[in-house]
């Protein structure tokens, strides 16, 4: 989705949020990101950076943090 591929939708479940290739502006693919709030591999800073990246790209995304999930 970050590269502007012609996808119908994307779901990330416990995915790595960090990338070396930031999202292109104007992403049209709806994205659902499910994140374990206690995931030790993804830091709170990673979450903040991901949300900023998506907001800056005007992406259509929903971020769900699951309390207690690793």
N, CA and C atoms as a LAMMPS dump frame, in Angstrom:
ITEM: TIMESTEP
0
ITEM: NUMBER OF ATOMS
210
ITEM: BOX BOUNDS ff ff ff
-5.0000000000000000e+02 5.0000000000000000e+02
-5.0000000000000000e+02 5.0000000000000000e+02
-5.0000000000000000e+02 5.0000000000000000e+02
ITEM: ATOMS id mol type element x y z
1 1 1 N 0.826 -1.193 0
2 1 2 C 0 0 0
3 1 3 C 0.871 1.258 0
4 2 1 N 1.983 1.211 0.712
5 2 2 C 2.86 2.387 0.791
6 2 3 C 3.383 2.803 -0.581
7 3 1 N 3.536 1.849 -1.478
8 3 2 C 4.1 2.139 -2.804
9 3 3 C 3.045 2.527 -3.825
10 4 1 N 1.782 2.519 -3.42
11 4 2 C 0.729 2.902 -4.345
12 4 3 C 0.266 1.774 -5.25
13 5 1 N 0.5 0.537 -4.829
14 5 2 C 0.054 -0.614 -5.619
15 5 3 C -1.468 -0.594 -5.754
16 6 1 N -2.017 -1.108 -6.852
17 6 2 C -3.472 -1.106 -7.061
18 6 3 C -4.155 -2.235 -6.283
19 7 1 N -4.25 -2.072 -4.992
20 7 2 C -4.852 -3.079 -4.12
21 7 3 C -6.255 -2.65 -3.729
22 8 1 N -7.085 -3.625 -3.358
23 8 2 C -8.444 -3.313 -2.913
24 8 3 C -8.493 -2.998 -1.428
25 9 1 N -7.538 -3.508 -0.669
26 9 2 C -7.482 -3.27 0.768
27 9 3 C -6.292 -3.99 1.364
28 10 1 N -5.909 -3.58 2.568
29 10 2 C -4.767 -4.175 3.259
30 10 3 C -5.115 -4.329 4.728
31 11 1 N -4.737 -5.494 5.296
32 11 2 C -4.864 -5.713 6.732
33 11 3 C -3.493 -6.124 7.249
34 12 1 N -3.05 -5.455 8.298
35 12 2 C -1.806 -5.812 8.964
36 12 3 C -2.158 -6.273 10.372
37 13 1 N -1.691 -7.47 10.725
38 13 2 C -1.942 -8.015 12.054
39 13 3 C -0.599 -8.293 12.691
40 14 1 N -0.243 -7.517 13.699
41 14 2 C 1.056 -7.621 14.372
42 14 3 C 2.203 -7.441 13.387
43 15 1 N 2.063 -6.534 12.446
44 15 2 C 3.11 -6.291 11.458
45 15 3 C 4.144 -5.295 11.95
46 16 1 N 5.298 -5.321 11.293
47 16 2 C 6.325 -4.316 11.569
48 16 3 C 5.87 -3.011 10.929
49 17 1 N 5.901 -1.939 11.658
50 17 2 C 5.396 -0.658 11.165
51 17 3 C 6.48 0.21 10.556
52 18 1 N 7.737 -0.153 10.782
53 18 2 C 8.872 0.652 10.342
54 18 3 C 9.271 0.24 8.925
55 19 1 N 9.597 1.223 8.108
56 19 2 C 10.044 0.945 6.739
57 19 3 C 11.068 1.982 6.305
58 20 1 N 11.864 1.61 5.32
59 20 2 C 12.801 2.565 4.716
60 20 3 C 12.166 3.27 3.524
61 21 1 N 10.959 2.835 3.156
62 21 2 C 10.243 3.409 2.016
63 21 3 C 8.956 4.047 2.508
64 22 1 N 8.961 5.332 2.802
65 22 2 C 7.756 5.978 3.328
66 22 3 C 6.611 5.966 2.322
67 23 1 N 5.424 6.098 2.839
68 23 2 C 4.211 6.08 2.021
69 23 3 C 4.184 7.243 1.048
70 24 1 N 3.671 6.956 -0.146
71 24 2 C 3.466 8.016 -1.136
72 24 3 C 2.215 8.793 -0.756
73 25 1 N 2.208 10.092 -0.975
74 25 2 C 1.005 10.876 -0.681
75 25 3 C -0.189 10.393 -1.504
76 26 1 N -1.357 10.461 -0.892
77 26 2 C -2.589 10.133 -1.601
78 26 3 C -2.915 8.661 -1.698
79 27 1 N -2.456 7.859 -0.745
80 27 2 C -2.779 6.434 -0.752
81 27 3 C -4.293 6.28 -0.708
82 28 1 N -4.832 5.512 -1.635
83 28 2 C -6.28 5.319 -1.712
84 28 3 C -6.725 3.964 -1.167
85 29 1 N -5.786 3.075 -0.907
86 29 2 C -6.112 1.731 -0.434
87 29 3 C -6.536 1.79 1.025
88 30 1 N -7.738 1.304 1.361
89 30 2 C -8.123 1.272 2.77
90 30 3 C -7.242 0.273 3.526
91 31 1 N -6.783 0.687 4.703
92 31 2 C -5.903 -0.162 5.503
93 31 3 C -6.452 -0.312 6.913
94 32 1 N -6.364 -1.528 7.415
95 32 2 C -6.693 -1.824 8.805
96 32 3 C -5.424 -2.358 9.442
97 33 1 N -4.974 -1.706 10.5
98 33 2 C -3.753 -2.111 11.194
99 33 3 C -4.131 -2.539 12.602
100 34 1 N -3.949 -3.832 12.892
101 34 2 C -4.222 -4.406 14.214
102 34 3 C -2.876 -4.567 14.916
103 35 1 N -2.74 -3.942 16.069
104 35 2 C -1.452 -3.911 16.766
105 35 3 C -1.617 -4.341 18.212
106 36 1 N -0.759 -5.241 18.666
107 36 2 C -0.743 -5.642 20.072
108 36 3 C -0.08 -4.558 20.905
109 37 1 N -0.811 -3.999 21.854
110 37 2 C -0.301 -2.881 22.653
111 37 3 C 0.96 -3.247 23.436
112 38 1 N 1.147 -4.536 23.734
113 38 2 C 2.339 -4.966 24.478
114 38 3 C 3.372 -5.644 23.576
115 39 1 N 3.288 -5.408 22.293
116 39 2 C 4.238 -5.962 21.333
117 39 3 C 5.612 -5.356 21.606
118 40 1 N 6.567 -6.193 21.999
119 40 2 C 7.898 -5.691 22.355
120 40 3 C 8.758 -5.38 21.127
121 41 1 N 8.333 -5.819 19.95
122 41 2 C 9.098 -5.579 18.728
123 41 3 C 8.759 -4.231 18.083
124 42 1 N 7.607 -3.674 18.429
125 42 2 C 7.175 -2.39 17.877
126 42 3 C 7.05 -1.407 19.038
127 43 1 N 7.891 -0.397 19.04
128 43 2 C 7.921 0.56 20.148
129 43 3 C 6.801 1.595 20.012
130 44 1 N 6.463 2.263 21.115
131 44 2 C 5.496 3.36 21.022
132 44 3 C 5.944 4.434 20.023
133 45 1 N 7.248 4.646 19.914
134 45 2 C 7.771 5.613 18.946
135 45 3 C 7.502 5.153 17.51
136 46 1 N 7.606 3.828 17.278
137 46 2 C 7.281 3.277 15.96
138 46 3 C 5.824 3.524 15.609
139 47 1 N 4.946 3.344 16.59
140 47 2 C 3.51 3.56 16.379
141 47 3 C 3.249 5.024 16.035
142 48 1 N 3.842 5.921 16.81
143 48 2 C 3.668 7.355 16.565
144 48 3 C 4.174 7.731 15.176
145 49 1 N 5.341 7.218 14.8
146 49 2 C 5.919 7.525 13.487
147 49 3 C 5.041 6.971 12.362
148 50 1 N 4.505 5.76 12.553
149 50 2 C 3.63 5.167 11.538
150 50 3 C 2.378 6.014 11.335
151 51 1 N 1.752 6.405 12.437
152 51 2 C 0.534 7.216 12.339
153 51 3 C 0.82 8.555 11.658
154 52 1 N 1.952 9.162 11.984
155 52 2 C 2.32 10.433 11.342
156 52 3 C 2.541 10.224 9.847
157 53 1 N 3.238 9.147 9.504
158 53 2 C 3.482 8.837 8.092
159 53 3 C 2.161 8.685 7.335
160 54 1 N 1.214 7.945 7.91
161 54 2 C -0.079 7.727 7.261
162 54 3 C -0.888 9.023 7.183
163 55 1 N -0.859 9.805 8.25
164 55 2 C -1.577 11.088 8.249
165 55 3 C -0.988 12.042 7.208
166 56 1 N 0.341 12.104 7.153
167 56 2 C 1.006 12.982 6.185
168 56 3 C 0.686 12.573 4.745
169 57 1 N 0.511 11.255 4.525
170 57 2 C 0.201 10.741 3.187
171 57 3 C -1.297 10.801 2.892
172 58 1 N -2.075 11.268 3.872
173 58 2 C -3.538 11.333 3.732
174 58 3 C -4.12 9.946 3.432
175 59 1 N -3.553 8.935 4.087
176 59 2 C -3.971 7.549 3.875
177 59 3 C -5.313 7.269 4.538
178 60 1 N -6.045 6.336 3.958
179 60 2 C -7.313 5.861 4.505
180 60 3 C -6.985 4.648 5.378
181 61 1 N -6.766 4.88 6.678
182 61 2 C -6.375 3.776 7.547
183 61 3 C -7.096 3.851 8.885
184 62 1 N -7.195 2.681 9.504
185 62 2 C -7.71 2.59 10.871
186 62 3 C -6.674 1.809 11.661
187 63 1 N -6.252 2.374 12.779
188 63 2 C -5.258 1.734 13.638
189 63 3 C -5.961 1.262 14.901
190 64 1 N -5.877 -0.041 15.167
191 64 2 C -6.511 -0.618 16.349
192 64 3 C -5.422 -1.186 17.248
193 65 1 N -5.332 -0.661 18.462
194 65 2 C -4.388 -1.163 19.451
195 65 3 C -5.139 -2.11 20.376
196 66 1 N -4.664 -3.349 20.466
197 66 2 C -5.337 -4.371 21.257
198 66 3 C -4.654 -4.473 22.618
199 67 1 N -5.343 -3.996 23.65
200 67 2 C -4.793 -4.007 25.006
201 67 3 C -4.421 -5.422 25.436
202 68 1 N -3.242 -5.56 26.034
203 68 2 C -2.804 -6.829 26.584
204 68 3 C -2.198 -7.786 25.572
205 69 1 N -2.361 -7.536 24.287
206 69 2 C -1.818 -8.438 23.261
207 69 3 C -0.348 -8.131 23.016
208 70 1 N 0.435 -9.196 22.842
209 70 2 C 1.874 -9.042 22.588
210 70 3 C 2.175 -9.143 21.139
